[in-house]
Amino acid sequence: MLNINHWGGGVNGLWKSNSKLNFAKDSHSDGMLEVLGLTDIVHMGQVQVGLDEPFQVGQGHILVLKSKVDNKIVPLQIDG
């Protein structure tokens, strides 16, 4: 999740305004968090060098994250 416009040492443009998915543009002052997803470490590297984009998972003021598998550890990072 993030509420910043860059990540990982300067990677910009992570959150795209997407009317198809009904996501608004990211903003520091809108009170919302944006949730992005990466599939694995290779995908993370591809995003960092501009070969791919993260998945836009959601956006909101109050977020509840649940794993589809009970008792599974899900790594995440919160910025912003």
C-alpha positions as CSV (number, residue, x, y, z in Angstrom):
1,M,0.0,0.0,0.0
2,L,1.2,3.4,-0.6
3,N,0.4,7.1,-0.5
4,I,3.5,8.3,-2.2
5,N,4.2,8.9,-5.8
6,H,7.5,7.0,-5.9
7,W,9.0,3.8,-4.5
8,G,12.1,1.7,-4.4
9,G,14.7,4.4,-4.9
10,G,12.8,6.6,-7.2
11,V,10.4,4.5,-9.3
12,N,7.7,6.9,-10.4
13,G,4.3,6.4,-11.9
14,L,3.2,3.4,-10.0
15,W,-0.5,4.3,-9.7
16,K,-2.4,5.1,-12.9
17,S,-5.7,6.8,-12.9
18,N,-8.0,4.1,-14.3
19,S,-11.6,4.8,-15.1
20,K,-12.1,1.2,-16.2
21,L,-11.4,0.0,-12.7
22,N,-13.0,3.1,-11.2
23,F,-9.7,4.2,-9.5
24,A,-8.9,7.9,-9.0
25,K,-5.5,9.6,-9.3
26,D,-3.3,9.2,-6.3
27,S,-2.9,12.2,-4.0
28,H,-1.1,12.9,-0.8
29,S,-4.0,14.8,0.6
30,D,-7.1,12.7,-0.4
31,G,-7.0,10.5,2.7
32,M,-6.8,7.3,0.7
33,L,-4.3,4.5,0.3
34,E,-3.6,2.8,-2.9
35,V,-3.0,-1.0,-2.9
36,L,-0.6,-2.4,-5.5
37,G,0.4,-6.0,-6.1
38,L,3.5,-7.7,-7.3
39,T,3.7,-11.4,-8.2
40,D,7.2,-12.1,-7.1
41,I,10.8,-10.7,-6.8
42,V,11.3,-10.9,-10.6
43,H,8.1,-8.8,-11.1
44,M,9.4,-6.3,-8.5
45,G,12.6,-6.0,-10.4
46,Q,10.8,-5.5,-13.7
47,V,8.7,-2.7,-12.2
48,Q,11.8,-1.0,-10.8
49,V,13.5,-0.9,-14.3
50,G,10.3,0.0,-16.1
51,L,9.6,-3.3,-17.9
52,D,6.3,-3.9,-16.2
53,E,3.7,-2.3,-14.0
54,P,2.3,-3.4,-10.6
55,F,-1.3,-4.6,-10.4
56,Q,-3.7,-2.1,-9.1
57,V,-5.6,-4.0,-6.4
58,G,-7.7,-1.2,-4.7
59,Q,-8.0,2.2,-3.3
60,G,-9.8,3.5,-0.2
61,H,-10.1,5.3,3.1
62,I,-10.5,2.1,5.2
63,L,-8.8,-1.1,4.0
64,V,-9.3,-4.7,5.1
65,L,-6.8,-7.2,3.6
66,K,-7.7,-10.8,3.8
67,S,-5.8,-13.8,2.4
68,K,-7.8,-16.5,0.6
69,V,-5.8,-19.1,2.6
70,D,-6.3,-19.3,6.3
71,N,-3.1,-18.8,8.4
72,K,-1.0,-17.9,5.4
73,I,1.7,-15.2,5.9
74,V,1.4,-12.6,3.3
75,P,4.3,-10.2,3.0
76,L,3.3,-6.5,2.6
77,Q,4.8,-3.1,2.9
78,I,3.1,0.1,3.8
79,D,4.5,3.5,2.7
80,G,3.2,7.0,3.1
